[in-house]
């Protein structure tokens, strides 16, 4: 084969290299994580500063890239047309087929065009772009300086293309400046779920942050019936003993009953008074103020207020002005980081599997939580939030221990009661034939 032909083929392959460089740079630039680039800019990375400048002026960057791609593509096509097609045409003329011999030049140009297009697409476009998607940051930083130099060399042409592009974009209703699209919450959740570098606990914490902003105080409060409070007429020594016995360092103080909360007491305050020899005094003169909040108070707003006012506990009021429940700063933090256990806390699962599709379920759990845990379809309603409330609503009365009902194809038995409150339920799934106890 003619040595010149080899030289021309080498030249064509050589010209594909800058085409690949420009194609990879373009994809790398648009695939970058901008937060990472800004971090590198803050660290003083010179290449990142150039990249950040390109990201703010995409029209000029794309114009420079396109000039480079067009120039290398033109040179590769010209070299192929001049040498490869001529040599191929001479070979085709010797083929003993009249049509091929007579149309050798046209066929040669078509074949060379197809071959060069294939090689350029694979080596000059697809492969470099695939690599750029995988190594966007490295390629963008590597290509920043060369593209900057090319931009200065072809500035008049790049500027003309950029201005023309901006004008047409505006005419079509767009904007000349690059605008970052806002990432939705669902997109962020998906990004977190797909991020393999995050631990399971980290993903749960991030998910907890998302849920936190959508939750309200009523959903996480300790219900009124579970509140341990102290009557304002109690002595300091009695209250200290109660706080030590229950393990609480703060308790709400009430007058007559929990619907009349008048403040809260701190164990450290009472101990200081006790050490001063005044343990027989009543706690009413040593209470601190406590805020009342509505049950629909957003948790994000509540956390801000409690931090601002240095509060550790608030009372949730119902629509009648009574006490619905209590929320502590620990309750808020647990919504984000998960349950925080003290040394005295006994760890137990709120949903315990007994075998044969049977479960013990704490009545304080929300219906949504139980549906998720059991893959069930218990009805959700505004009239109640917990599964205990659901059972009360369905029965229409305070149940007795052992009372049963069938709901959504499941047998629900009242397993444990405390006074008039349902504490625990036994749930049997996938019933074939059940006869509930008479209520």
C-alpha positions in Angstrom: 0.0 0.0 0.0 1.1 3.5 -0.7 3.1 4.9 2.3 1.3 8.2 1.8 -2.0 6.4 2.4 -0.7 5.3 5.8 0.3 8.8 6.6 -3.1 10.1 5.7 -4.9 7.5 7.8 -2.6 8.3 10.8 -3.4 12.0 10.3 -7.1 11.2 10.3 -6.8 9.2 13.5 -4.7 12.0 15.0 -7.4 14.5 14.2 -10.0 12.4 15.9 -8.1 12.7 19.2 -8.8 16.4 19.7 -12.4 15.7 18.6 -12.6 13.2 21.5 -11.1 15.7 23.8 -13.7 18.4 23.0 -16.6 15.9 23.2 -15.4 14.6 26.6 -14.9 18.1 27.9 -18.4 19.2 26.9 -20.1 16.2 28.6 -17.9 16.5 31.7 -18.7 20.1 32.1 -22.5 19.6 32.0 -22.3 16.5 34.3 -20.3 18.2 37.1 -21.5 18.5 40.7 -21.5 22.3 41.1 -21.3 22.1 44.8 -18.0 20.1 44.5 -16.6 22.7 42.0 -17.5 25.5 44.5 -15.7 23.6 47.2 -12.6 23.4 45.0 -12.8 27.1 44.2 -12.9 27.9 47.9 -9.8 25.7 48.3 -8.0 27.8 45.7 -7.9 25.2 42.9 -7.0 27.2 39.7 -8.5 24.7 37.3 -11.8 24.8 39.3 -11.8 28.6 39.1 -11.7 28.3 35.3 -14.4 25.6 35.3 -16.6 27.8 37.5 -16.2 30.7 35.1 -17.3 28.4 32.2 -20.3 27.3 34.1 -21.4 30.9 34.5 -20.9 31.6 30.8 -22.1 28.4 29.0 -22.6 30.1 25.7 -19.0 31.1 25.3 -17.8 27.6 26.5 -20.1 25.8 24.1 -19.1 28.1 21.2 -15.4 27.3 21.9 -16.1 23.6 22.1 -18.1 23.7 18.9 -15.3 25.6 17.0 -12.8 22.9 18.1 -15.1 20.0 17.1 -16.0 21.7 13.7 -12.3 22.5 12.9 -11.0 19.0 13.7 -14.0 17.3 11.9 -13.4 19.5 8.8 -9.7 18.7 8.7 -10.3 15.0 9.1 -13.0 15.0 6.4 -10.7 17.0 4.1 -7.8 14.6 4.6 -10.1 11.6 3.9 -11.6 13.1 0.8 -8.3 14.0 -0.7 -6.3 10.8 -0.1 -8.5 7.9 1.0 -11.3 8.4 -1.5 -8.8 8.8 -4.4 -6.9 5.6 -3.5 -10.1 3.7 -2.9 -11.5 4.9 -6.3 -8.5 3.5 -8.1 -9.0 0.2 -6.4 -12.7 0.1 -7.4 -11.8 0.9 -11.0 -10.1 -2.5 -11.3 -13.2 -4.4 -10.1 -14.7 -6.2 -13.2 -18.2 -4.8 -12.5 -19.2 -2.1 -15.0 -21.4 -0.2 -12.6 -18.7 -0.1 -9.8 -16.0 0.8 -12.3 -17.9 3.7 -13.8 -19.1 5.0 -10.4 -15.8 4.4 -8.5 -15.4 8.0 -7.4 -18.9 8.4 -6.0 -18.8 5.0 -4.3 -15.4 5.8 -2.9 -16.6 9.0 -1.4 -19.7 7.3 0.1 -17.6 4.5 1.6 -15.0 6.8 3.0 -17.7 9.1 4.5 -19.3 6.1 6.2 -16.0 4.7 7.5 -14.8 8.1 8.8 -18.3 8.8 10.4 -18.2 5.5 12.2 -14.7 5.9 13.5 -15.4 9.5 14.5 -18.7 8.6 16.3 -17.1 5.7 18.2 -13.6 7.0 19.0 -14.4 10.7 18.8 -17.8 10.9 20.4 -19.4 7.9 22.2 -16.3 6.5 24.0 -15.0 9.8 25.3 -18.5 10.9 26.3 -19.1 7.7 28.2 -15.8 8.1 30.1 -16.7 11.8 30.8 -19.9 10.7 32.5 -17.9 8.4 34.8 -15.0 10.8 35.5 -16.7 14.2 35.0 -14.7 16.1 37.6 -11.3 14.8 36.6 -11.8 15.4 32.9 -13.3 18.9 33.4 -10.4 20.0 35.5 -7.9 18.5 33.1 -9.5 20.2 30.1 -10.1 23.6 31.7 -6.7 25.3 30.8 -6.5 24.0 27.2 -10.0 25.2 26.4 -9.2 28.5 28.1 -6.2 28.9 25.7 -8.3 27.9 22.7 -11.0 30.3 23.7 -8.5 33.2 23.7 -7.2 32.1 20.3 -10.6 32.0 18.7 -12.2 34.7 20.8 -13.7 36.8 18.0 -15.4 33.7 16.5 -16.5 32.3 19.9 -17.8 35.7 20.9 -19.8 36.0 17.7 -21.3 32.5 18.2 -22.1 33.2 21.8 -23.9 36.5 21.1 -25.8 34.9 18.2 -26.8 32.0 20.5 -27.9 34.3 23.3 -30.1 36.4 21.0 -31.8 33.4 19.5 -32.3 31.9 23.0 -34.0 35.0 24.2 -36.2 35.1 21.1 -37.3 31.6 21.9 -38.3 32.5 25.4 -35.1 31.4 27.2 -32.5 33.2 29.2 -28.9 34.0 28.2 -27.6 33.2 31.7 -27.3 29.7 33.0 -30.0 28.9 35.6 -29.6 26.0 37.9 -32.7 24.0 38.1 -34.1 23.4 41.5 -33.9 19.8 42.8 -37.2 18.5 44.2 -37.5 16.6 47.4 -38.3 13.4 45.6 -35.2 13.8 43.4 -33.0 14.3 46.6 -34.6 11.2 48.2 -33.8 9.2 45.1 -30.2 10.5 45.1 -29.8 9.5 48.7 -31.3 6.0 48.1 -29.0 5.4 45.2 -25.9 6.7 47.0 -23.9 3.5 47.9 -21.3 5.4 49.9 -23.8 6.3 52.6 -24.4 4.0 55.5 -27.9 2.7 56.3 -28.1 4.9 59.4 -27.0 8.0 57.5 -29.7 7.4 54.9 -32.3 7.0 57.6 -31.1 10.2 59.2 -31.4 12.1 55.9 -34.8 10.6 55.3 -35.8 11.7 58.9 -34.8 15.3 58.0 -37.2 15.2 55.0 -40.0 13.8 57.1 -39.3 16.3 60.0 -40.5 19.3 58.0 -43.8 17.6 57.1 -44.6 16.4 60.6 -46.6 18.2 63.3 -46.4 18.2 67.1 -49.5 16.0 67.6 -47.9 13.2 65.7 -44.9 12.9 68.1 -46.2 14.1 71.4 -46.4 12.0 74.6 -50.2 11.7 75.0 -51.9 13.2 78.0 -52.6 9.9 79.6 -48.9 9.1 79.7 -47.8 12.4 81.1 -46.2 12.3 84.5 -46.9 15.6 86.2 -46.9 17.0 89.7 -49.5 19.0 91.6 -48.4 22.5 92.5 -49.1 22.0 96.2 -46.6 19.1 96.6 -43.5 19.6 98.7 -40.1 19.8 97.3 -38.9 16.7 99.0 -41.9 14.7 97.6 -41.3 16.0 94.1 -37.6 15.2 94.2 -38.4 11.6 95.2 -40.9 11.4 92.3 -38.4 12.7 89.8 -35.7 10.3 91.0 -38.2 7.4 90.9 -39.4 8.2 87.4 -36.0 9.3 86.0 -37.2 12.7 84.7 -35.2 15.9 85.3 -38.2 18.1 84.4 -41.8 17.7 85.2 -44.9 19.7 84.3 -46.7 21.3 87.2 -50.5 21.4 87.3 -53.3 22.8 89.4 -56.1 20.3 90.1 -55.5 18.2 86.9 -53.3 18.1 83.8 -55.7 20.4 81.9 -54.4 23.3 84.0 -50.6 23.3 83.5 -49.1 26.2 85.4 -45.4 25.6 84.7 -42.6 23.1 85.1 -40.0 22.3 87.7 -36.3 21.4 87.2 -34.7 18.8 89.4 -31.5 20.9 89.7 -33.6 23.9 91.0 -35.3 21.7 93.6 -32.1 20.1 94.8 -30.5 23.5 95.3 -33.5 24.6 97.4 -33.4 21.3 99.3 -29.7 21.8 100.1 -30.6 25.1 101.5 -32.9 23.4 104.0 -36.2 24.4 102.5 -37.3 20.9 101.4 -40.8 21.3 103.1 -41.7 24.3 100.8 -44.2 23.6 98.0 -43.0 23.6 94.4 -45.4 26.3 93.3 -42.9 29.1 94.1 -40.1 27.3 92.2 -41.8 26.6 88.9 -40.6 27.9 85.5 -42.8 29.0 82.6 -43.8 26.5 80.0 -45.2 27.3 76.6 -48.4 25.9 75.1 -48.5 25.1 71.4 -51.3 23.9 69.1 -51.3 20.2 68.0 -50.7 21.2 64.3 -47.5 23.1 65.0 -44.9 22.2 62.4 -41.9 20.5 63.9 -39.3 22.6 62.0 -40.9 25.8 63.4 -41.2 24.2 66.9 -37.5 23.3 66.9 -36.5 26.8 66.0 -38.7 28.3 68.7 -37.5 25.9 71.4 -33.8 26.6 70.5 -34.4 30.3 70.4 -36.1 30.4 73.8 -33.9 27.7 75.3 -36.8 25.5 76.0 -36.7 21.7 76.7 -40.4 21.0 77.0 -43.7 22.3 75.7 -47.3 21.4 76.3 -49.6 20.5 73.3 -53.1 21.9 73.8 -56.2 20.5 72.3 -59.0 22.5 70.5 -60.8 23.0 73.9 -57.8 24.5 75.6 -57.0 21.4 77.6 -53.8 19.3 77.5 -53.4 16.9 74.6 -49.8 15.9 75.2 -46.2 16.9 75.8 -43.2 17.4 73.5 -39.6 17.5 74.5 -36.5 18.5 72.6 -35.5 14.9 72.7 -38.7 13.9 70.9 -37.8 16.3 68.1 -34.2 15.0 67.8 -35.4 11.4 67.7 -37.5 12.3 64.6 -34.2 13.0 62.9 -31.6 10.6 64.4 -33.9 7.8 65.6 -34.7 6.7 69.1 -32.3 8.0 71.8 -32.2 5.5 74.6 -31.2 6.3 78.2 -29.3 3.8 80.4 -32.6 2.9 82.1 -34.5 2.4 78.9 -35.5 -1.2 78.2 -35.2 -1.9 74.5 -38.2 -3.6 73.0 -39.7 -3.8 69.6 -43.1 -2.0 69.3 -44.1 -4.7 66.8 -43.2 -8.2 67.9 -43.7 -11.2 65.7 -45.2 -14.2 67.5 -45.3 -16.6 64.6 -48.0 -17.8 62.2 -48.8 -14.3 61.0 -49.5 -13.1 64.5 -48.1 -9.9 66.1 -48.0 -8.0 69.3 -48.4 -4.3 68.5 -48.1 -1.3 70.8 -51.4 0.7 70.6 -49.5 4.1 70.6 -48.2 3.4 67.1 -49.8 5.3 64.2 -52.0 3.4 61.8 -49.5 4.3 59.0 -46.6 2.8 61.0 -48.5 -0.5 61.6 -49.6 -0.7 57.9 -45.9 -0.4 56.9 -44.7 -2.9 59.5 -47.3 -5.5 58.8 -47.9 -4.7 55.1 -51.5 -4.2 56.0 -54.4 -2.0 54.9 -55.9 -0.8 58.1 -58.2 2.3 57.5 -56.7 5.8 58.1 -59.1 8.5 59.3 -58.9 12.0 60.7 -60.9 10.8 63.8 -57.8 8.9 65.1 -54.1 8.6 64.6 -53.0 5.5 66.6 -54.1 1.9 66.2 -55.5 2.2 69.8 -57.6 5.1 68.7 -58.7 3.1 65.7 -59.9 0.3 67.9 -61.8 2.7 70.2 -63.5 4.3 67.2 -64.5 0.9 65.7 -65.8 -0.5 69.0 -67.5 2.8 70.0 -66.6 2.2 73.7 -63.8 1.5 76.1 -62.9 -2.1 75.5 -62.2 -4.8 78.0 -59.1 -7.1 78.1 -59.5 -9.8 75.4 -62.2 -8.0 73.4 -61.9 -8.6 69.6 -62.9 -7.2 66.3 -62.2 -8.0 62.7 -60.9 -5.2 60.5 -59.4 -5.3 57.0 -59.3 -9.1 57.2 -57.4 -9.2 60.4 -58.4 -10.3 63.9 -57.4 -7.6 66.5 -57.5 -8.5 70.2 -57.1 -6.1 73.1 -54.0 -7.7 74.8 -53.3 -5.2 77.5 -55.2 -2.3 79.2 -54.1 0.3 81.8 -57.0 2.0 83.4 -59.1 3.1 80.4 -56.3 3.1 77.9 -55.4 0.4 75.4 -51.7 -0.4 75.7 -51.1 -3.4 73.5 -53.0 -5.3 70.7 -52.6 -8.8 69.3 -53.0 -8.8 65.5 -53.7 -12.0 63.5 -53.3 -11.6 59.7 -54.7 -13.6 56.8 -57.8 -15.0 58.4 -59.7 -17.8 56.8 -62.8 -17.8 59.0 -63.0 -15.8 62.2 -65.8 -15.3 64.6 -65.0 -12.3 66.8 -66.1 -12.2 70.4 -69.3 -10.4 71.1 -68.8 -6.9 72.1 
